[in-house]
Amino acid sequence: MNVRMKSALAVLGLASVAAGASVAVATTSNSDDKSAAFAAKIDPNKPKNVILLVGDGMGDAEVTLGRYYSKGAAGRLNMDALPFRGSSLHFVLSPGTPPYAPNYAGDSAPTATAWSSGKRTIDGRVGQGPSTATNVPGSNDGFKTYMEIAKAKGKATGNVSTAEITDATPAGPSSHISQRACQGPADTRNICPSESKQSGGLGSIAEQQVDNGFDVVLGGGRARYLQTLDNSTSTALDYAQSKGYSKYVTDAAGLDAINKLGGAKVLGLFTPGNMTTEFKPLLATTTGAGSPTERCDETQRPAGEPSLSAMTKKAIQLLDDDPQGFTLQVEGASIDKRDHAADICGQIGEMQEFDNAIGVAQAFQAKHPDTLIIVTADHAHTSQIINANSKPATGALYGTVQTADGAPIRVTYGTADFGGSQAHTGAQVPVWASGPQAANVQGTIDQTDIFSILNGKKPSKIKKGWHWQH
């Protein structure tokens, strides 16, 4: 290790690089010495801007499938150019009493809570501590999120997703509630009434998002915002507009027309539910869908709906006006949703567009090197690449498509019966980063460590057992 690299690592408190860690540094040839390039990428400063991009359900298998399909075996995605690469452990907790037992394959609510607040919780719960049962609310104390912290520091804030904007991942930095299903006021009255505003609680995820007042909020989920408030004929959308979200848009043209915040807030709700996927579906079957020569149909998303990369570009443009800097979360939600459906092409299309959004963030960072980019996933998922000539076990779903190389790739799903929802898996997930403090994602990290890095700090050393007791 050369002197420059040793010095840079010492500044960050990283005495050595973990054995076997993956470091992706772009070089001119495989024979080049990567250590100097690696050292040059280490920046111990605090970032002015932070962009967290989350591929929901994006395990290594999902990334690899998207890479091979769109770029071929020798190709690389935008995310592959990020210099620091680690792996995140994302187990969650089980209901009960302390010490809470681990649950090794959780859902998007507690995993979003982990990076948003630095603490673990149970399935279905967002920004709130564990308890004896899912229908028994926990405590909100100590679960302040990285985006709430950024806003309190005077930074501009943004939340972008291709899901309902009230879904679990975008709810992570923007709400505190015992059940992720309590997305709108009517949902909350029916599912978790003790947390409704009429009962003295913080209200639904939609209402909490309005109260948090993030500057740019873009995604699906219009139907949640059209639910009526407690004891009122007004809707959550009316409430949002009364709280400063005067720039409300419902289509791509409306979003394009906004050039500056100008003291207002932007709310874009482009669909009643989740946004439309990029590619038309190709659902795996027990007899094998697709063929060695079939390519995906890429014409699914209507022109009136903005793409994830377009929403990301607009959010960055609007937030960048703030001299204090900004914090932005971007979710590619339907990698997960199409993996649940065993939809090979739908999943690939969402993975490809998520990578396009990463490219938008990288283009901004190239002009603003004081920007930290982190790319990760909340949890792993079920799709697996197998030999194109292999038939999976009886009853497993599979399908075949042609990659950019002109070669077949076969994908199998085996965690649910035909027609059922494929399950999350507990495998560690990738984390990439570049910019100030990015070297702190190197090696194997805890998902809760991402919270510290998003706040411009080194991850805290966590004592054994801490995760299960707090």
N, C-alpha and C positions, 0 to 999 in steps of 0.2 A: 504494500500500500504506500503510495507516495506521500510526501510531506503535506501537500495541499489538501489531499483527501483526509489525512489524519486530523488536520486542523479544522476543517469544515465539520467533520463528524463530531469533534470534541465540542464545538460551539453548540451543537444541538443536543449534546449529552448522549450521543450514540457512540459508545466506545468501539463498537465493532458491528459489522453487518452480519446478521444471523446466518449461520451456515445453511447453504441450500436455498437462500432467498432468491427470488426472481427479480432481476433488475433489467428492465427493458430500456436501453439507451440506443437511440438511432446512431449508427456508425456507417462508414463507407464500405466496410467489409467485415466479415466475421473474424478476420485475423487482427483487426485493430484492438489496441489496448483500451478497454472500456473504462478503466479506473479514472482517468483524467476527465473524460466526459461526464462520468457519474459525479465526481467531486464538483465540477462546474455547475451542476444543476442544484446543488444544495444551497438553500437560502434560509438563514435562520431568522429573518425579519418577520414581523407580524404582517399579515396581508391586509391590504386596504379593502379588497373585494373578495368575496367567497362565493363560489358556485359549486353546489353539490348536485351531482346528477345520479339518479337512482334508477337502475334497470330492475323493475320489480320481477322477482323470480329468475333473475339472470345469473345462474350458476355458470361454471366453466363450460358445461355441455351446451348451454344455450348460446354462449359467446362463440364457441367453436363452430357450431352449426351455422350461425349467422356469418361468420368469417368465411368459411369454406363456400357457402352458397353464393355470397355476393362478391368475394374477392379471389376465390380459388385457394389451393393449398399453399402457394407461395405468397399470397396477398396478405395485407395487414389492414386492420381497421384503424380509425382515428384514435381509439382508446389505446391501441398498441404503441402509439408514439409518446404516451405519457411516461416519463422516465422512472418513476418509482412505482413498484408493484408489490403488494403484500396480499395476505389472506385474512379474512375476518371471521371470527367465531361468533355465531349468532344464536346460540341456544337461548331459550326464554325460561320463564318460571311456571310452576304448576300451582293451582290454588291450594290453600291449606293454611298452615301456621308456620312461622319461622322455626328453623331454616327451611325455606321453600325449596322443594325438589326441582331439579332441572327438567325442562321439556326440550328435547333436542331438535324438534322440527316444528317451530312455531309459525304463527301467521304474520301478516304484515303490520298488525297493530303494535304488538310488543317490540318487534324489531325496529319499527320506525321510532318508537319511544326510546330505544337504546341509543341511537345516534343523536336523537333530538334533545334528550335530557341527560344522557350519561348514566341512566339507570335501567334496570330490567324490570319487566312486569309480566303479567299472564296474558294468554291468548285473548284477543278481542278487546284489550284495554289500551287506551291511548293517553299518554301523559299523566298517568295516575298509578299509584302503587298497587301491589298485589293485595289479595284478601283471601278469605276462606272459601269464596265461591264467586263465579262470574257475575252473579246477580247481586252481589254484596259490594257496593262501591268501596274503593280504597281511599288513600289520602292523596291529595294533590301537592302536599308540601314537598319541596325539594325537587319538583319536576319542571322547573322553569326551562324553557327550550332555548336552543342556540339562536333561533330567529327572534324570540322575545327579547333575548339579551342584546342582539344586534340592534333591534329597534330602540331599546332603552338607551343605547349608546349614540343614537341619532343617525344610524345608518338607514338607507332605503332598504326595503325588503320586498321579496317577491316569491310567489308560490305558483308553480306551473305543473300541470299533469294532463295526461290523456285519459285519465279516469274521471269519475265524478270528483270534483275538487274537495268534496267532503269525505272521500274514501280514506282508508286507513293511512296510506303513506303521506298524502298531503295534509292529513289531519295531524300527523306526528308533530310538526313544529308549531301547529296553530290551535291546539285544543287539549282539553283535559277531561276525559269522560270514561266511565267504566265499561261501556260497550260501544264498539265501533259502528254498530248499526244505528245509533242515535244521531243520524246525520242531519235531519231537519227537525223543526219544532214539533211537528205531528209525530214523527218517529220517536222523539224523546218522551213525549207525553205517554206514548203507548209502551215503550220498551224500558226506559229508565226514568220514570216519572219523578223520583226524588231529586234528580239532577236538572229538572226543567227550571226555567226562570220563575215560573209561578210558585215553585216550591222552594225558592231561594237559592237554586243552584246556578251554575254558569250557563246553562242552556245547551242547546244542540251544538253540534260541530259547526254548522252554518252560522249560527248566532255568535259563537266564540270567534270564528274567523272575522266576522264583521267587527267585533269588539277589539280584536287584536290590531285591526287597521293596517295590515300589510299593504304596501303601496300598489302592487300589481298582483292580481289573482286571476289566473287563466286556466280553464279546463272545461270539463263537462259538468253535469249535475244541476242543470237549471231547475229540474222538478223539485229538488230539495229546497231551493231558495224560493220556490213558489208556494211552499207550505205556509199556512197561516201561523202567526205568533200566538202565544198563549192569551186566551181571553180577548181576541182581537180579530178584525177582518183584514188587517194589514199582513203582508207577507214578509218573509226574511229578506226578499229582494227590496221591498219598500224600506225596510229597516236599514239595509246596506246603503241605499241611496240617500237616506236621511243622515247617515254617518260619514258622508264624504265621498262615496263611490258614485260620483256624478258622471263618470265616463263608463257607461255600461254598454257592452257590445255583445252581439250574438252571432256574428259571422266574420269571415276572414277580411272582407272589405271594411267592415267597421273597425277591426283591429288595425289594419293598415293605415287608416285615416288618423289615428292618434299619433302625434309626433312628440308631444311633451306632456309631462304630468301637470305642470303649471299649478301646483298646489292641490290638485285633485287626486283621487285614487281611481284605479282602473279595475273593473270587474268584467271579465269575459266568460260567459257561460254559453258554450257553443252547441250543446246538445242537452236533451232532457236527462240522459243518463251518461254512460261512458261514451267517449268519442269513437268515431268510426275507425276501424283498422285500415292500414295502408294496403294490404294484400287481401284478395279474396281467399276464403278458407279452402284448405285441403285437409280433411279430417282423416286421421289414421283409422284403420279398421283391422279386424282380426284376420282378414284375407289380404291385406296390403293395398293401400291407396297409392295413386300416382303411378309412375313408371320411370325407368332409367333415362328417358328423354323428356320428361315433363318439367317445365318451368312454371313458376308461380305467376298468377295473374295479378299484376301490380296496380289495378285500376279501381280499388275499392273505395277510397276516401273521396267524398264529394268535394268539388272545387270550393264550395262555400265554407268548408271547415278548414281552419288553419292546421298545418302540420305541426308536429312537436318542434321541429327545427325553426319554423317560422315564429311560433310562440316564444321560443327561447331567444331568438334574435330580437324580437320586439321588446321582451322583458328587459334584456340587457340594455338596449338602447334607451328605454325610459328610465331605468334605475341609475344609469351611469351619469345622469345629470346631478346627482347628489354629491357635493364635494367631500362628504364624510365617507363615501364609499357605499357598497351595498352587499347584501347577502341574498342569494337566490337559490331555491331548491327547484329542480326539474325532475319529473318522474316520467319514465317510459313505462306506463302501467300495464299495457296489454301483452307484453312478453309473457307475463304471468298468466293473464286471463286466457290467452290462446294456448298456453301450455296446459292449463287446466282442461281445456276442451280437446286436447290432443290434435290441435290444428297446426300442422307443420308449416304451411305457408303463412298463416296469420302470425305465427310466432316469429318466423324469419323476417317478415316485413316490419314488425314492431322493433325487432332488434336492429335492423338496418337503419330505420329512422331515428332510433335512439342514438346510434352512432353518428348520424348526421347532426343531431343536436350537440353532441360532444364536439364535433368539428366547429360549430358556431362558437362555442365557448373557447376553443383553442385559438380561433382567429382573433377574438377579443383579447385574450391573454397575450398574444404575440405583440400587440400594441400597448398592453397594460401589464407589464411583468409583475406588478404588485398584486396580482390576482392569484388566489389559490383555487385550483380545480381539484375536486375529488370525485371519482367515479366508483360506484359500488353497487351492490345489490342488497336487498333486505334479507333474502333467503334463497336457497337453491331450489331447483325444481326437478321434474321427473324425466324429461326427454333424454334419450341416450342415442349416440351414433353407434351403429353396429356395422359389420361387414355387409356390403351391398348384396352379397350372394347368400347371406345367412337368413334363416327364418327364425323369428323369436319363439319363445315358449308358447305352447298352446294357450290361446285366450288372450295373449298380449296384442296390443294394437301396434301397427307399424305402417309405414309408407315410404315411398322413394321419390326423390326429385333429382333433377340434374343441376350440378353446381356450375360455377363460372368456368371451370376447367373443361366442361362438357362430359364430366364423369358422374356416375350415379352416387348418391349418398342416401343411406337408409336410416330412418329414425324410428325408435320404438318407445312406447309408453306402457308401463306395466304396474302402475300403482292404483288403478281403478278398473272396474269392468267397463265394457263398451257402453257409452252413454253416460257414464259417471264422471265425476270431477277428479282429474288426476291430482295426486297429493304433493304437497311440498316435501322436500327432503332436507336432511340435516347436515349435508356436506358444507364445509367452509366455502365462503364466496370470495371472489376477487375484489381487490381494492387497488385502484390506480390513482396517482396524484401527480401534480406538477405545480410549481410556484412556491411562494414562501411557506415554510413549515411542512412541505410535502414529504420530506424524507422521514417524517414520523409515521408514515403508513408502512414503512418497510418491514418485511418479515411477517410473522404471525401476530396479529393484534386482536384485541377484543373489540366487538362492535361498539361497545360503550366508549372506547378510546376515541372514536371519530368525533364525538361531542367536544372533547378537549381541543382536538386539532381544528375543528370548525371555529372555535373561539380563539384561535391563535396561540394555543398553549401546547406544551408537551403533554402527552398522556400521563396520567397519574399512575404510580405503581400501586396495583390493587392487591390487597392482602387476600390470601386464600380464604374462601368462604364468604367474602364481601358480597358477591353477586346474589347469594341466596338469602341474605338477611336484610337487604335494603332495597 
